[in-house]
Amino acid sequence: MISDVGKLCKHIRSFPLTEGENKTKLPFLSIYIFKKRKMDMPQMNHFYIYVVMDGSVRLYTPSGIMDYLPG
């Protein structure tokens, strides 16, 4: 599974991405790049997935704090 994550990260890095939202050719799919320490949570009426490629993400949720590392 680790190699699959590595392939996904390498593929994502091949896109010309900028800070913030980057729309894709797929409807309802955007890639977000955040380099700041704090970011807004996505709208809860939409599905989302986090892929942490560098650094970490800490989410404060009603069920507790969740930390995500690369991969």
N, C-alpha and C positions, 0 to 999 in steps of 0.2 A: 504494500500500500504506500509506503514512503516514496518509492520510485514514481508511483502515479502522481502523488502530490508534487514531486519535483518536476515532473513533465508538465503539469498544469501551471505551476509557477513560471517555468521557462516560457511556456506558450503565452501566458498573460504578459510577461515582461517584453515580449516581442511587439506588442501593440504600442502605438504612439500615444501614451496616456499622459494626462495632465492632472493637476490637483483638482479634487472635487469629482463631479459626475462626468463619466465618459459613456455616452450612449453606444450601443452595439447594433449590428444589423438584425439581431433577434429582437422581436417585439417584447417589451416589458423586461428587458435585461440591460442593466447598466453596470459598469464597473466604477467603483469609487476609490479614489486615492486620497488618503488623509496623512498629512505629515505633522499636523498639530497635535498637541497633547489631549485635547478634548474635541469630541465630535457629537453631533446630534444623532439620536437614535432614529432609525428609519420609521416610516409610518407603519403602524401595526396592522393596517388593513391590507398590506402587501406582504408577500413572501420575501424572505431575504436569507442569504447565507453569507457568512464571513469566511474569507480565506486570508489568513495572516501569513504574509510572505516575509516580512521583516518586522522586527520590533515585537510588540505585544498589544493586546486589546483587553481592557478590563470593562466588563459590563456590570452595571448596577441594575439588577432586576428585582421585581417583587419577591422572588424566591431566594435572593441572595446575590453575592458578588461572584461573577464568573470571569476567570482569567484565561485568555487564549494566547498561545505562543505560536511561532511559525510552524506550519505544517498541519 
